[in-house]
Amino acid sequence: MAGDREQGHVVTVVGQEGQNVLVAVPMVGFPEGFQLSPGARVMLVSTPSGIGVGPIVRAMRVRVPPEGLERREALNLEGRQQVFQEATVVTEQPAVEGAADEDIVFVIESADPEGPEQVMGVRRVHPERR
């Protein structure tokens, strides 16, 4: 009988909605302080310390206006709105000859086709390539 048991991870139940159980699972691979919106899509991952949820992201190559990025203003890309958080990570791409001169915006996938997407990070083009 023991060989027939399913394998899994121990998690803490935080609530129940009908037949759906809400569990507490740590976030891994997200910026410190990042807050997920309802409808955000994540994947369950196994880590050395147990189960966690990791981001499912989509990368877009675009030019992000520097002043909008500094003020963390929403973007409108590919027909959808993207919103920033204080926890959104902004880094700079190293200058590499022949590399694209666009920024890369990483957004969390969402199951909500109408709502805004959350920006997890932006990799800015090095100023020398602009």
N, C-alpha and C positions, 0 to 999 in steps of 0.2 A: 504494500500500500504506500509506503514512503517513497518509492520510486515513481509513483503516479502523481506526486504533488507538483504543483506549479511552483516555479521559483519566482521570487519577487523581492521587493524592498519594503521595509517598514516605514510608513509615513504617518503623520498625525492628521486626524480628521478635524477640520475647523468648522464644518457645517454640512448641511444637506439640503438640496432643493429637489424634491420629488425623488426620483430614482438616481439622481446625480449626487455624488459625494464630493465635497470640496476638501482638498487636502493641502497641507503646508509642505511646500517643497522649496529648498533654497535656489536662488537664482545664481547661475554661473555664466561668466562671459559677458556680463553687462557692466556698464560703468557704475561706479559707486553712487548710490542715491537714485538710480534710474527707476522710474515708476511706470509700470505697464498699464495701458488702458484696457478696458473691457474689449474683447474681440481680438486682442493681440495674439498672434500665433507664435508658439514656442515649441521646442522639442524636448522630450524627456531624454536625459543623458545619464550615463553611469560615470561616476567619478570615484576616485580612490576612497572618498569619505561617504559614498552612497549615491542616491539618486538626486538629480537636480533638473532644473529647466534651463535650457540655453536658447539664445535668440535665433530666429529665422530671419535673415536679413536679405535685402535686395540692394544692390549697388547701382547707382546712376551716375553717369559722367555728365556734369553740367558746370556752368559757371555760376558760382554763388556770389552775389554782391557783398563785398567786405563789410559795408555799413550795416546791411541787414543781418549778417552773421554776428557782428558785434552786439547788436540789439536783440538778437535771438528772435527775429521776425519770422513769421511763417513763410514758406516757399510755396509756389504753385508749379509743380513739375509733372509732366506726363498726364495732365488732366486731373491731378489730385493735389490736395493741400498737404504739406508736410510741416509739422510743428516741432519746435525745439524745447528742450528742458534745460535747466541749469546744469544737469548731469550730462548733457550731450557733450561728447569729447570732440575737440577740434585740434587736429594736428596738421603738420605741414609735410608734403611729399618732398623728398630730396630732389635736387636739380639733377636730372639725367638727360643727356643730349638725346633728342629724338623722341622723348616721351610725350604723351598727350599733354596739352595745356589746359585741361579741364579739371575741376575739382571732382572728388568722388564723395557722394552723399550716400550713407548707409541708413536705410529705413527698415523698421520692424514690419514684417508682413502682418496684415490685418485681415480678419474675416469680414470686416465691415466695408463693403465697397463704396459707401457714401461718406464715411467718417474720415478724418484726417489721419495721415500716417505719422508715426513717431520717428524722429531723426535720432538715431543712436550715436552717430558720429559723422564727422566731415573731415576728409583729408584734403587740405588746401594745396593748390599748386604753388610751388616755390616762386616767390616774386620775380626771380630772374627769368622765368619761362613765360611770363605774361606779356 
